[in-house]
């Protein structure tokens, strides 16, 4: 009965002095990030009425703000990407530069968010690299099964900011995904326009100057 009560209050009964509670600042920061990104790993949840009420209002405000932040950050990265494209238009083919810029951001983002972080998780958590990569993908795709969560092993001593840094990685990684979705959407639009042009050569492709603005 005591163990169940402790678990309901967020205390890990198998923990030790180095990890006495799931609700220290780092874990709470990680939980807040999981809420506003709608990942919801399921390993942490408020158990008191006050905490549950606050969580509802926090989510109602935090989720739209996070979506706005990710959208703004994604557009900013997209604007930078367009500047990279324009810088090479004088000496190179425009289409080649677009492809190069997209490949560059894809490779760089993949390394920063899906290749390098799993190395850290594998070292700290004792997971295989495959398990760590699986966690990274499931997290950044906002699926969040909760079968793998960082900083939850009671037998390990984590640095205080470990889970906070993981929360920052999640937010920035989601912004990178937003950029990829934006690029993918643009690429699909161009493909459809090219197909329509081939079917009807007299049809001119409409150009929207707003899409080229660097925001």
N, C-alpha and C positions, 0 to 999 in steps of 0.2 A: 504494500500500500504506500509506504514511504517512497519507494522507487518510482512508482507511477505518478505520485504527486510531484516529485522532483522533475520528472520528465515533462509533465504538463506545464510546469513553470519555466521550461527552457533550460534546465540544468541537466547536463549529461552525467548520469549516475556512474558511468565508467571512467569519467575524467579524473584528472589529478590536479595538483597545484598549478601546473603550467597551463592548463586549459579547463578551468573550473566551470565555465558557463558559455553557452552559445550566444549570450547577449552582451559581450564586451563591445567596445566601440567598433573594432574592425569587423566583427561578425554582423553587427547592426548595420554598418555601412554597406556591407555585401548584401544583406537582406533588403535594404532600401533600394539598391540597384536592381535586384531581382524583381522587385515590385514594379518600379517605373518602366522597366524594359519588358515587362509582362512575361519573363522567363518562368518564374515560379518553380524553383527546384523542388520545393515541398519538404525540405529538411528543417526549415525554420518557419514558424507561424506564430502569431500572437495568441496567447491563451486567455488573457484577462479581457473583460468586457471593454475596459478603457482602451486597451491596446488594439482590439479589433475595430472599435469605432474610429479610432485615430487612423488605423490602416486604411479603412474605407475612404475617408476624406483625403488622406495623403495620396492614395491611388487616383482618386478623381481629379486631383490637381496635378500630381506628378506625372502621370502618363501623358496627358496632352502636352505638358511642358517638355517632357523628354522627346516626344515626337517632333515638336517644333525645333528643339535643339539639334536632333539628328538630321532633320531636313535642312536646317541652316548650315550645319557643318558639311553635309553632303554637297550642297550647292556651292559652298566655298571651295571645297576640294575640286568640284567640277569646273569652277571658274579658273582655278590654277591649272587644271588639265588643259583647258582651252587656250590659256596663255602659252603653255608649252607647245601646243599645236601651232599657234600663230607664229611663234618664234622661228619655226623651221619652214614656213610656207614660202619664204623668199628664195630659198636654195633647194628645196625639196618638194616633191609632189605632196599635195595637201592630203590625199587619201592615205598615202604611206605614213605621213606624220601622225595622222589620227590613229592608225593601227598601232604604230610604235608607242604612242602615248598610252593607249589602252593596255597594251601588253606590259608596258613598264609598270603601270599602277597595279595591274593584276598580279604581276610577279612580286613587286615590293610589298603589297598588302598581304599576299599569301605567306610570304616569309615572316612578316612582322606579326601576323595574327593567327596563322594556322600552322606554321612550321617551327618557329622559335619558342613561343609560349609552351607548347607541349613538352619541349625539352626541359623547361623549368619545372613544370608540373610533374613530369616523370621523376626528376631528381628529388623534389621535395616530398611528393606524396608516395613515392615508391611504386608507382604504376609503370606498366610497360609503355613504350612510346605509342603503340597502337591505342591503348586505353586513353592516354592523354590526348591524342589527336581526336579520338572519338568524343571526349568531353568537350574539347574546344569547338568542334563542329556543332555538336548538339546544343551548346550554349549560344554561340553566335547566330545560329539559325532560329533561336528563341523556342526550340522544342522543349528543352529543359526537362528531361525525364526524371532527374534527381538521383539516378543510380550511381553517378559519380559527381561529387561536389568537393571543391578544394577546402582545405582547412578544417576538416571534420574528424580526423583521426585522433582520438584521445591519447594515443600513445606517442604522439609526435609533439615536439616543441616548435611552434611556429613563431616567426617574428611578428610583432604587433601589427605591422602594416601589410602583411602578406595578403589577406583577403581584401583589404582596401585597394591594393594595387590590382588584384584580380577584377574588382569592380570597375576600375578605370579602364582596364583592358577590354572589358565587355562593352562599355559605352563607346569607346573609340572604334572598336571592331565593328560594332553595329553601324557606325557612321561610314566606315569603309564599305560595308555591304550596301548601304544606301547609295553610295557612289556607283558601285557595280550595277545595281538595279537601274540607276539613272542612265548609265552608259548602255546597258542592255536594251532599255526602252528606246533610246535614240537609234541604236543599231537596227532594231526591228522596224522602226518607222522608216529608216532609209532603205531597207530591203524591200518593204512594201511599196515605197514610192518608185524604186527602180523597176519593180515588176509591173506596176501600172504604166510606167513610161514605155516599157518594151511592148506592152500590149497596145498602147496608143501613143506613138511617137510625137504626136502633136500636143499631147498633154504636157504642160509645163509644171515642174515641181515647185510648189509654193514654198517660199522661204519665210520663216518667222524670225525676225531680228531679235525678238525677246529671248529666244532660246540660245542666242549667242552672247547675250549680256553676261558679264562676269559679276555675279552677285556675291 
